[in-house]
Amino acid sequence: MTPTRETIANAGEQAIATPKVKICGNMAQADANAAVAHGADFLGFVFVNGRRRCMTVDDTRKIIRSLGSACPPAVGLFLNEEPAIVRDVVAACGLQFVQLCGNESPDYCTNLKVPYWKVINLHSAEDYGRTHPYTAATAFVLEGAENGPGGTGQTWDWGLASAAPRDRPTLIAGGLNPENVGEAIARAQPWGVDVSSGVETNGAKDPDKIAAFIHQARDASLP
């Protein structure tokens, strides 16, 4: 069953034995196949012009359709994009969520009429106040203050995320890899983790790293 805002929010309020895993920046069928084979909970696709991992609608749709019922919920990453374009991509590809990593206002996000995850860049625990206006957000993705709009692969103080409000799910992103995801989960206690470059070798998704990352995340226990 495809998660809705309500079901994913309810999950976020419950005790979770292990965090959800999103493998982002999928660029090829093999990337998605590896993520699905090892149990990823979400697949992420980038739709930001100029980004190395930027996908076309046709290629994304082919990947999602090829997986059929085995495809976990697909998340599209957008940065200050025109709302009509976002909605068109969502419909054409069959995305379940959009991840908004720019300066999108609460009104912009709500008026999309699409379930959305909002990226929040943290300088300190006080920055959690920035989540309050996004009352319709399905989840929040927390990144470090120097990470920009994602994709830098830089680590940050994951402990800041432990103070995140628990009314909705929070994922952490930025600098995660198979070697440190367990520590990050222990410090941040997130609902989920979001990784892209940390499971790549020479700029391409590495099936062994995907497997190791998901294994380590599954082994990390939450209180």
Summary of the structure (lengths in Angstrom):
residues: 223
radius of gyration: 15.8
end to end distance: 26.8
largest distance: 43.4
contacts: 737
relative contact order: 0.18
helix: 39%
strand: 20%
